[in-house]
Amino acid sequence: MVQIDPRKLPAARKAAMPEFVSPQLATLVREPPAGDEWLHELKFDGYRMICHLNRGAVRFWSRNGKDWTEKFSNLIKALKAFPATTAILDGEVVIEDKQGRSSFQKLQQSMKGAPAAFVFHIFDVIYLDGCNLMKTPLRERKAVLKKLLASAKAKGPLRYSDHVEGNGARFFKQACEYGIEGIVSKLADSPYESKRNQNWLKTKCRKRQEFVVVGYTQSKKGFPGFGSLILGVYDKGKLIYTGRVGTGFSIKQRLELQKKLDRISQSATPFAVKPKDPGLREARWARPQLVAEVEFTEWTDEGSIRHPSFQGLREDKKASEVVREEPV
């Protein structure tokens, strides 16, 4: 077993293990940054998880602080072999397709059924055996993480999220050609900070983001359940209309979503300004609680999305945090 003394790492400090660490978030950009000071990783299509290991006990926390431990039984077993007494790991839980690509739709399906073959792609270690590593440079944290996972012989559901140094544009192009969601670029010498900043940057191959579901239109094509979901985002604390999505659903998803919408129905529109879309004349409104992930081609000048396709519900994000993502 590998022996690592975290006290010898740069800027490591002895500290009690925190109960929860909010994850560092990436800022959306149009293209990857240039320069060899950047580490570029694949962007996974799953659920971001902060994993706590404490003397044999394993806990998974979602990005908004929900305990999701019971959902990932196969990962708990694997993590018990991790060579540390205490640790906090940051990564993404996914389900992979036959080509080894993460699939959010397959993940959604697996979350509702029997125990599934979840994979945990780990890209950071921010606490290790009594030491807080958040001030330790990323390059050093990843080197330690790689050694720990190699020692654990993590060839099953635990994976080290590798990176390339520099050549971000080329790496991004290859990721898109392979059908990956995008890449995340991180400053090699940066600390870990529990906020969104420009030390971590994300570049997406396709336009895709979360939207608040605020109601639905009736089906006119004989589909079971609704016809389309009505979407919005928050702008300065007020909900604004961003369009409708009527494709990407299976029949089972339509029926399940219809039940959820029926439970949170309300008579009045939740939008601050009534939308001008004539297709909403017979809309059924809902309390703004559900968050949907939607892929689309572009934003219109009026602030709506074109050619949207439903990808799934996000149970790990609060509706109040959903805003229009604009690359910087």
Secondary structure, 3 states (H helix, E strand, C coil): CCCCCHHHCCCCEECCCCCCCCCCEEEECCCCCCCCCEEEEEECCCEEEEEEEECCEEEEEECCCCECHHHCHHHHHHHCCCCCCEEEEEEEEECECCCCCECHHHHHHHHCCCCCCCEEEEEEEEEECCEECCCCCHHHHHHHHHHHHHHCCCCCCEEECCCEECCHHHHHHHHHHCCCCEEEEEECCCCCCCCEEEEEEEEECCEEEEEEEEEEEECCCCCCCEEEEEEEEEECCEEEEEEEECCCCCHHHHHHHHHHHHHCEECCCCCCCCCCCHHHCCCEEEEEEEEEEEEECEECCCCCEECCEEEEECCCCCHHHCCCCCCC
